[in-house]
Amino acid sequence: MKKQIGRPKWTQPGFELKFTNESLVFDFFEHAMAGIVLAHCALDNLLNELLPRDFVFSADDGKSWTRAEIESGMGVERRLTQVAASATGRPNIRSESPTLFDKAMRLKGLRDDLGHAKQDRGYGGPHRYRTIFSDLFEVDFLDIGATVHKIGDHYGWG
């Protein structure tokens, strides 16, 4: 990728570099975004598959959640930790494997940034360099797939 970056003759602060092959960059973003969304879908579906058909989750606040309510109204983080641990009888991944939990939350954050675009994550501007697009260049896509697989292993799926 470094060979695809050059210095333009005229620059503005924050725009000192340019891509010499923009179509390649846009192809990368298309596939990278699809990879993030699909990996998040795999995680979301895994968390649903862990639930027995007649499962009911009893929350700390006394509310009971049916499987259908969990699938439609509960976020990934709570399902990944409390619900999956309750459904499988295995330790909560947040405390048992914090690195794996952090990787799952990173995936969730990337998917949220893509699916719920905000100006501060999409536009870098002259003095702001961290955007969803710069983050996509740093993603280890093989590790994301392995993360979802390891979460399944942790909770005994498969």
C-alpha positions as semicolon CSV with decimal commas, in nm:
position;residue;x (nm);y (nm);z (nm)
1;M;0,000;0,000;0,000
2;K;0,292;0,238;0,066
3;K;0,368;0,243;-0,307
4;Q;0,016;0,377;-0,363
5;I;0,084;0,695;-0,160
6;G;0,255;1,002;-0,299
7;R;0,313;1,368;-0,225
8;P;0,116;1,612;-0,437
9;K;0,280;1,924;-0,579
10;W;0,042;2,155;-0,392
11;T;-0,081;2,073;-0,043
12;Q;-0,294;2,207;0,239
13;P;-0,233;2,137;0,607
14;G;-0,360;1,789;0,684
15;F;-0,351;1,686;0,317
16;E;0,021;1,630;0,259
17;L;-0,026;1,285;0,106
18;K;-0,248;1,152;-0,171
19;F;-0,333;0,811;-0,303
20;T;-0,197;0,747;-0,649
21;N;-0,455;0,477;-0,718
22;E;-0,787;0,587;-0,569
23;S;-0,984;0,300;-0,722
24;L;-0,768;0,053;-0,529
25;V;-0,835;0,242;-0,205
26;F;-1,210;0,246;-0,265
27;D;-1,204;-0,127;-0,346
28;F;-1,024;-0,186;-0,017
29;F;-1,280;0,018;0,179
30;E;-1,568;-0,168;0,014
31;H;-1,429;-0,507;0,113
32;A;-1,309;-0,393;0,456
33;M;-1,650;-0,251;0,545
34;A;-1,822;-0,566;0,425
35;G;-1,581;-0,775;0,632
36;I;-1,658;-0,579;0,948
37;V;-2,034;-0,594;0,896
38;L;-2,029;-0,966;0,817
39;A;-1,804;-1,050;1,114
40;H;-2,039;-0,856;1,342
41;C;-2,334;-1,047;1,194
42;A;-2,151;-1,372;1,267
43;L;-2,098;-1,264;1,628
44;D;-2,459;-1,152;1,664
45;N;-2,588;-1,479;1,520
46;L;-2,352;-1,685;1,735
47;L;-2,488;-1,517;2,047
48;N;-2,843;-1,600;1,937
49;E;-2,752;-1,960;1,854
50;L;-2,614;-2,012;2,206
51;L;-2,963;-1,964;2,353
52;P;-3,180;-2,270;2,410
53;R;-3,521;-2,244;2,242
54;D;-3,710;-2,190;2,570
55;F;-3,437;-1,984;2,742
56;V;-3,537;-1,706;2,982
57;F;-3,274;-1,467;3,118
58;S;-3,333;-1,324;3,465
59;A;-3,164;-0,986;3,489
60;D;-3,028;-0,835;3,809
61;D;-3,312;-0,582;3,809
62;G;-3,570;-0,863;3,831
63;K;-3,681;-0,839;3,467
64;S;-3,711;-1,164;3,275
65;W;-3,617;-1,175;2,907
66;T;-3,739;-1,445;2,670
67;R;-3,521;-1,561;2,385
68;A;-3,725;-1,352;2,137
69;E;-3,688;-1,041;2,355
70;I;-3,314;-1,099;2,391
71;E;-3,269;-1,142;2,015
72;S;-3,465;-0,831;1,926
73;G;-3,397;-0,593;2,211
74;M;-3,067;-0,661;2,384
75;G;-2,727;-0,536;2,278
76;V;-2,429;-0,746;2,183
77;E;-2,223;-0,655;2,490
78;R;-2,479;-0,780;2,742
79;R;-2,555;-1,092;2,536
80;L;-2,181;-1,160;2,501
81;T;-2,124;-1,144;2,875
82;Q;-2,422;-1,198;3,105
83;V;-2,665;-1,380;2,877
84;A;-2,417;-1,616;2,709
85;A;-2,268;-1,708;3,047
86;S;-2,614;-1,773;3,190
87;A;-2,730;-1,975;2,890
88;T;-2,421;-2,196;2,874
89;G;-2,316;-2,215;3,238
90;R;-1,967;-2,108;3,135
91;P;-1,769;-1,815;3,281
92;N;-1,843;-1,462;3,166
93;I;-1,597;-1,387;2,887
94;R;-1,533;-1,035;3,018
95;S;-1,371;-1,169;3,335
96;E;-1,241;-1,503;3,200
97;S;-1,082;-1,372;2,880
98;P;-1,061;-0,991;2,885
99;T;-0,843;-0,972;2,573
100;L;-1,099;-1,169;2,372
101;F;-1,378;-0,953;2,513
102;D;-1,188;-0,636;2,414
103;K;-1,145;-0,767;2,059
104;A;-1,520;-0,834;2,036
105;M;-1,593;-0,481;2,160
106;R;-1,351;-0,341;1,903
107;L;-1,542;-0,527;1,631
108;K;-1,870;-0,391;1,770
109;G;-1,726;-0,039;1,777
110;L;-1,611;-0,058;1,416
111;R;-1,948;-0,193;1,303
112;D;-2,128;0,079;1,501
113;D;-1,910;0,348;1,342
114;L;-1,988;0,212;0,996
115;G;-2,359;0,159;1,055
116;H;-2,424;0,478;1,249
117;A;-2,194;0,724;1,074
118;K;-2,112;1,044;1,258
119;Q;-1,917;1,338;1,124
120;D;-1,637;1,312;1,380
121;R;-1,560;0,952;1,274
122;G;-1,601;1,004;0,900
123;Y;-1,419;1,331;0,840
124;G;-1,057;1,380;0,944
125;G;-1,008;1,746;0,865
126;P;-0,676;1,922;0,888
127;H;-0,598;1,833;1,251
128;R;-0,798;1,518;1,315
129;Y;-0,651;1,201;1,175
130;R;-0,843;0,920;1,350
131;T;-1,143;0,826;1,139
132;I;-1,323;0,501;1,067
133;F;-1,127;0,491;0,742
134;S;-0,787;0,515;0,912
135;D;-0,904;0,250;1,160
136;L;-0,994;0,015;0,872
137;F;-0,633;0,027;0,750
138;E;-0,523;-0,112;1,087
139;V;-0,768;-0,402;1,113
140;D;-0,634;-0,756;1,122
141;F;-0,920;-0,923;0,936
142;L;-0,795;-1,276;1,000
143;D;-0,794;-1,202;1,372
144;I;-1,153;-1,074;1,359
145;G;-1,274;-1,404;1,216
146;A;-1,067;-1,593;1,471
147;T;-1,214;-1,379;1,750
148;V;-1,570;-1,483;1,666
149;H;-1,458;-1,846;1,646
150;K;-1,279;-1,826;1,983
151;I;-1,590;-1,674;2,144
152;G;-1,786;-1,974;2,016
153;D;-1,522;-2,205;2,162
154;H;-1,532;-2,023;2,495
155;Y;-1,905;-2,072;2,527
156;G;-1,899;-2,430;2,395
157;W;-2,081;-2,366;2,068
158;G;-2,050;-2,611;1,788
